[in-house]
Amino acid sequence: QVQLVESGGGSVQAGGSLRLSCAASGRPFSNYAMGWFRQVPGKEREFVAVINWRGSSTRYADSVKGRFTISRDNAKDTVYLQMNSLKPEDTAVYYCAADLRRSPIATMTVGEYDYWGQGTQVTVSS
């Protein structure tokens, strides 16, 4: 079992920044890939950014590339999502997720993640 707890969400004006954190527990953190996804009411959960178990490979959705940065600190069992130049369309509930496979490249597919956090709301006003 893996427990994931997100924090750092909130309300910000367009152009602002937020940093999301996701603390993991239950299994050795360095053994699995991590991802950030987001969802708005009435839409499917979508990929935002993922990072492999070593932190050596990252992938981003085109909509956030150049503005968001995913990173991990294996010593603190935590993954981060630094979000800069936020736009109203970034408004969503953000979820972190764990993929227990030790793939060299983290997957972007929602269904391939094994554990999910409870989500944290991010609201960007214009």
C-alpha positions as CSV (number, residue, x, y, z in Angstrom):
1,Q,0.0,0.0,0.0
2,V,1.0,3.6,-0.7
3,Q,-0.5,6.6,0.9
4,L,-0.3,9.9,-0.9
5,V,-1.2,13.3,0.6
6,E,-1.2,16.5,-1.6
7,S,-0.9,20.0,-0.3
8,G,-0.2,23.5,-1.6
9,G,-3.3,24.2,-3.5
10,G,-5.2,27.4,-3.3
11,S,-6.4,30.5,-5.1
12,V,-4.2,32.7,-7.2
13,Q,-4.5,35.4,-9.9
14,A,-3.5,34.7,-13.4
15,G,0.3,35.0,-13.9
16,G,0.9,33.8,-10.3
17,S,2.6,30.7,-9.0
18,L,1.9,27.8,-6.7
19,R,3.9,24.8,-5.6
20,L,2.1,21.6,-4.9
21,S,3.6,18.9,-2.8
22,C,2.7,15.2,-2.5
23,A,4.0,13.2,0.5
24,A,4.2,9.5,0.1
25,S,4.3,6.7,2.7
26,G,3.9,3.0,2.9
27,R,6.6,1.7,0.4
28,P,10.1,2.8,-0.4
29,F,9.4,6.0,-2.4
30,S,12.4,5.7,-4.7
31,N,11.0,2.5,-6.1
32,Y,8.1,4.0,-8.1
33,A,7.3,6.7,-10.7
34,M,5.1,9.6,-9.7
35,G,2.7,11.7,-11.7
36,W,0.5,14.8,-11.4
37,F,-2.9,14.8,-13.0
38,R,-5.8,17.2,-12.9
39,Q,-9.6,17.1,-13.3
40,V,-12.4,19.6,-13.7
41,P,-16.1,18.7,-13.2
42,G,-17.6,16.9,-16.2
43,K,-14.3,16.1,-17.8
44,E,-11.9,13.2,-17.6
45,R,-8.8,13.3,-15.5
46,E,-5.9,14.4,-17.6
47,F,-2.1,14.1,-17.5
48,V,-0.1,17.1,-16.4
49,A,3.5,15.8,-15.6
50,V,5.3,12.7,-14.6
51,I,8.7,11.7,-13.3
52,N,10.4,8.4,-13.3
53,W,11.6,6.6,-10.1
54,R,15.1,8.0,-10.4
55,G,14.1,11.6,-11.2
56,S,16.1,11.4,-14.4
57,S,13.2,11.5,-16.8
58,T,10.2,13.9,-16.9
59,R,7.3,14.4,-19.3
60,Y,4.8,17.2,-19.6
61,A,1.5,17.9,-21.2
62,D,1.8,20.4,-24.0
63,S,-0.5,22.8,-22.2
64,V,1.9,23.2,-19.2
65,K,5.3,22.7,-20.9
66,G,7.6,25.6,-20.0
67,R,5.4,26.7,-17.1
68,F,5.3,23.7,-14.8
69,T,8.2,21.7,-13.3
70,I,7.9,18.3,-11.7
71,S,10.6,17.2,-9.3
72,R,11.1,14.7,-6.5
73,D,13.1,14.4,-3.3
74,N,13.6,10.8,-2.6
75,A,15.1,11.6,0.8
76,K,11.9,13.3,1.8
77,D,9.5,10.9,0.0
78,T,7.9,13.9,-1.7
79,V,7.2,14.9,-5.3
80,Y,6.6,18.5,-6.2
81,L,4.8,20.5,-9.0
82,Q,6.0,24.0,-9.4
83,M,3.4,26.0,-11.3
84,N,4.3,29.3,-12.8
85,S,2.5,31.7,-15.1
86,L,-0.8,30.2,-14.1
87,K,-3.8,30.7,-16.4
88,P,-7.5,30.4,-15.6
89,E,-7.6,27.2,-17.6
90,D,-5.3,25.6,-15.1
91,T,-8.1,25.7,-12.6
92,A,-8.8,22.1,-11.5
93,V,-8.4,19.5,-8.7
94,Y,-4.8,18.3,-8.9
95,Y,-4.0,14.7,-8.0
96,C,-0.7,13.0,-7.4
97,A,-0.3,9.3,-8.3
98,A,2.2,6.5,-7.9
99,D,3.1,3.9,-10.5
100,L,4.8,0.9,-8.8
101,R,6.6,-0.2,-12.0
102,R,10.2,0.8,-12.2
103,S,10.1,1.9,-15.9
104,P,12.9,4.1,-17.2
105,I,10.2,6.4,-18.6
106,A,7.1,7.3,-16.6
107,T,3.8,6.6,-18.2
108,M,1.3,9.4,-18.9
109,T,-1.7,7.0,-18.8
110,V,-4.1,7.6,-15.9
111,G,-5.2,3.9,-15.8
112,E,-1.6,2.7,-15.3
113,Y,-1.2,4.4,-11.9
114,D,-1.8,2.3,-8.8
115,Y,-2.4,4.8,-6.0
116,W,-3.9,8.2,-5.9
117,G,-4.0,11.1,-3.4
118,Q,-7.2,12.8,-2.4
119,G,-6.6,15.9,-4.6
120,T,-6.0,19.6,-3.9
121,Q,-7.9,22.4,-5.5
122,V,-6.2,25.0,-7.6
123,T,-8.2,28.1,-8.7
124,V,-6.8,30.7,-11.0
125,S,-8.7,33.9,-11.5
126,S,-8.4,36.3,-14.4
